[in-house]
């Protein structure tokens, strides 16, 4: 139980840190958010709990493909917001396009 609470606290701290830094510097916040901190923490927890390096290798490979599928979000969201679309509509369209891209990645590249 202690380990679970620690995982939640570390994850929450990263989110709060990025949010607070974004109030002062969007570049620094973007740098922190762009770091694969969640992936790295997950790899560490998997290794600590199971020592299963093959599982970490497979997960890393899958993250690469799904990471590429998030590109539509980061292209469409700023484009739509800068062109007068509402935040909600921009989020719905951006997230939907990313979900579709992730589905295509799953179908085309990840056969599991």
C-alpha positions as CSV (number, residue, x, y, z in Angstrom):
1,X,0.0,0.0,0.0
2,X,2.9,2.4,0.8
3,X,4.4,1.8,-2.6
4,X,1.0,2.7,-4.3
5,X,0.7,5.9,-2.3
6,X,4.3,6.9,-3.2
7,X,3.5,6.3,-6.9
8,X,0.5,8.6,-6.7
9,X,2.4,11.3,-4.8
10,X,5.3,11.4,-7.3
11,X,2.9,11.5,-10.2
12,X,0.9,14.3,-8.6
13,X,4.0,16.3,-7.8
14,X,5.1,16.2,-11.4
15,X,1.8,17.6,-12.6
16,X,1.6,20.3,-9.9
17,X,5.2,21.3,-10.6
18,X,4.6,21.6,-14.4
19,X,1.4,23.6,-13.8
20,X,3.1,26.0,-11.4
21,X,6.1,26.5,-13.6
22,X,3.8,27.2,-16.6
23,X,2.6,30.3,-14.8
24,X,6.1,31.7,-15.0
25,X,7.6,30.1,-18.1
26,X,5.7,28.2,-20.7
27,X,9.0,27.0,-22.3
28,X,10.3,25.5,-19.1
29,X,6.9,23.9,-18.4
30,X,6.8,22.4,-21.9
31,X,10.3,21.0,-21.4
32,X,9.3,19.3,-18.2
33,X,6.0,18.0,-19.7
34,X,7.8,16.8,-22.8
35,X,10.3,14.7,-20.8
36,X,9.1,11.1,-20.7
37,X,9.0,11.2,-16.9
38,X,5.9,9.0,-16.7
39,X,7.6,6.4,-19.0
40,X,10.8,6.5,-17.0
41,X,9.0,6.2,-13.7
42,X,7.0,3.3,-15.0
43,X,10.1,1.6,-16.2
44,X,11.7,2.0,-12.8
45,X,8.6,0.7,-11.0
46,X,8.4,-2.3,-13.3
47,X,12.0,-3.1,-12.8
48,X,11.9,-2.6,-9.1
49,X,8.8,-4.8,-8.8
50,X,9.6,-7.6,-11.3
51,X,13.1,-7.1,-12.8
52,X,11.4,-8.0,-16.1
53,X,13.5,-6.1,-18.6
54,X,11.8,-7.8,-21.6
55,X,8.5,-6.2,-20.4
56,X,10.2,-2.8,-20.2
57,X,11.7,-3.2,-23.7
58,X,8.3,-4.1,-25.2
59,X,6.6,-1.3,-23.3
60,X,9.2,1.2,-24.6
61,X,8.6,0.0,-28.2
62,X,4.8,0.5,-27.8
63,X,5.2,3.9,-26.2
64,X,7.3,5.0,-29.2
65,X,4.4,4.2,-31.6
66,X,1.7,5.7,-29.4
67,X,3.9,8.7,-28.8
68,X,4.0,9.4,-32.6
69,X,0.2,9.1,-32.7
70,X,-0.1,12.1,-30.3
71,X,1.3,14.5,-33.0
72,X,-2.1,15.4,-34.3
73,X,-3.0,16.8,-30.8
74,X,0.0,19.1,-30.8
75,X,-0.6,20.3,-34.3
76,X,-4.4,20.8,-34.3
77,X,-4.8,22.2,-30.8
78,X,-2.7,25.3,-31.2
79,X,-3.8,25.8,-34.8
80,X,-7.5,25.8,-33.7
81,X,-7.0,27.9,-30.6
82,X,-5.0,30.5,-32.6
83,X,-7.8,30.6,-35.3
84,X,-10.6,31.4,-32.9
85,X,-12.1,28.0,-32.1
86,X,-13.4,27.5,-28.6
87,X,-11.2,25.6,-26.1
88,X,-13.8,22.8,-25.8
89,X,-14.2,22.3,-29.6
90,X,-10.4,22.4,-30.0
91,X,-9.9,19.8,-27.3
92,X,-12.6,17.5,-28.7
93,X,-11.3,17.7,-32.3
94,X,-7.6,17.3,-31.2
95,X,-8.3,14.5,-28.8
96,X,-10.5,12.7,-31.3
97,X,-7.9,12.9,-34.0
98,X,-5.3,11.6,-31.6
99,X,-7.6,8.7,-30.6
100,X,-8.1,7.8,-34.2
101,X,-4.3,8.0,-34.8
102,X,-3.8,5.7,-31.8
103,X,-6.3,3.2,-33.1
104,X,-4.6,3.2,-36.5
105,X,-1.2,2.6,-34.7
106,X,-2.7,-0.3,-32.8
107,X,-4.2,-1.9,-35.9
108,X,-1.3,-1.3,-38.2
109,X,1.8,-1.7,-36.0
110,X,1.0,-3.4,-32.7
111,X,-0.5,-6.8,-33.3
112,X,-0.8,-7.9,-29.7
